Amino acid sequence: MQTEVIVAIITSSGSVFAAIVAGGAVLFAAKRVVDRKKLRLALVQALKDIQFLTEVEKAHVEINIGSNEKCNKVMVRDIVRREKGIDISGKNTLSTIRKRLAQLSSYDD
């Protein structure tokens, strides 16, 4: 009788262990999906911020041209490069941002 009990305990332990492993795998996969969604949302927000700041720069250029009859965009960018030590990559143009946002909005969440 004791042998049958031990066999039953071992068999049920294996089933429990298999369920725990399967549950862990599901949790891991779900976390990856949630993390990707969070990263995608952060990317969309960053692209929208770049888009907004580029439009702000355009408005400043138009105001400067209207009041000074001269565009200071290049001069201002040179000052930022020199004083802050940062530069623009040129990879995030408005058209590139619009295309990327359209791609990201096509994902089903």
C-alpha positions as CSV (number, residue, x, y, z in Angstrom):
1,M,0.0,0.0,0.0
2,Q,2.8,2.4,0.8
3,T,4.4,1.9,-2.6
4,E,1.1,2.9,-4.3
5,V,0.9,6.0,-2.2
6,I,4.5,7.0,-3.1
7,V,3.9,6.4,-6.8
8,A,0.7,8.5,-6.6
9,I,2.6,11.3,-4.8
10,I,5.4,11.2,-7.4
11,T,2.9,11.2,-10.3
12,S,0.9,14.1,-8.9
13,S,4.1,16.0,-8.1
14,G,5.1,15.7,-11.8
15,S,1.7,17.1,-12.9
16,V,2.0,20.0,-10.5
17,F,5.6,20.7,-11.6
18,A,4.5,20.6,-15.3
19,A,1.6,23.1,-14.6
20,I,4.0,25.4,-12.7
21,V,6.5,25.4,-15.6
22,A,3.7,26.0,-18.2
23,G,2.3,28.8,-16.1
24,G,5.7,30.4,-15.8
25,A,6.2,30.2,-19.5
26,V,2.9,32.0,-20.1
27,L,3.7,34.7,-17.6
28,F,7.1,35.2,-19.3
29,A,5.5,35.5,-22.7
30,A,2.8,37.9,-21.4
31,K,5.4,40.1,-19.8
32,R,7.4,40.4,-23.0
33,V,4.2,41.4,-24.9
34,V,3.4,44.0,-22.3
35,D,7.0,45.3,-22.3
36,R,7.0,45.6,-26.1
37,K,3.7,47.5,-26.0
38,K,5.1,49.9,-23.5
39,L,8.2,50.4,-25.6
40,R,6.1,51.0,-28.7
41,L,4.0,53.6,-26.9
42,A,7.2,55.3,-25.6
43,L,8.6,55.4,-29.2
44,V,5.4,56.9,-30.6
45,Q,5.4,59.6,-27.9
46,A,9.1,60.4,-28.6
47,L,8.4,60.6,-32.3
48,K,5.4,62.9,-31.7
49,D,7.7,65.1,-29.5
50,I,10.3,65.3,-32.3
51,Q,7.6,66.1,-34.8
52,F,6.2,68.9,-32.5
53,L,9.7,70.4,-31.9
54,T,10.4,70.4,-35.6
55,E,7.2,72.2,-36.3
56,V,8.1,74.7,-33.5
57,E,11.4,75.3,-35.2
58,K,9.7,75.9,-38.5
59,A,7.4,78.5,-36.8
60,H,10.4,80.2,-35.3
61,V,12.1,80.3,-38.7
62,E,9.0,81.9,-40.2
63,I,8.8,84.5,-37.5
64,N,12.5,85.3,-37.9
65,I,12.1,85.6,-41.6
66,G,9.1,87.9,-41.1
67,S,10.8,90.2,-38.7
68,N,14.5,90.0,-39.7
69,E,14.1,89.0,-43.3
70,K,16.7,86.3,-42.5
71,C,16.6,82.7,-41.3
72,N,18.7,82.0,-38.3
73,K,18.1,78.3,-38.1
74,V,21.6,77.3,-39.2
75,M,23.2,79.8,-36.9
76,V,21.1,78.6,-33.9
77,R,22.0,75.0,-34.7
78,D,25.7,75.9,-34.9
79,I,25.4,77.6,-31.5
80,V,23.8,74.5,-29.9
81,R,26.5,72.2,-31.5
82,R,29.3,74.4,-30.2
83,E,27.9,75.3,-26.7
84,K,26.0,72.1,-25.8
85,G,28.1,69.6,-27.7
86,I,25.1,67.9,-29.2
87,D,24.1,67.5,-32.8
88,I,21.1,66.4,-34.8
89,S,21.4,63.1,-36.7
90,G,19.2,64.1,-39.6
91,K,17.5,60.7,-39.5
92,N,14.3,62.0,-38.0
93,T,12.9,64.2,-40.6
94,L,9.2,65.1,-40.6
95,S,8.5,62.7,-43.5
96,T,10.4,59.9,-41.8
97,I,8.5,60.5,-38.6
98,R,5.1,60.5,-40.4
99,K,6.0,57.1,-42.1
100,R,7.2,55.6,-38.8
101,L,4.1,56.7,-36.9
102,A,1.9,55.3,-39.7
103,Q,3.7,51.9,-39.3
104,L,3.4,51.9,-35.6
105,S,-0.2,52.8,-35.6
106,S,-0.9,49.8,-37.9
107,Y,0.1,47.4,-35.1
108,D,-2.7,45.7,-33.3
109,D,-2.3,46.0,-29.5
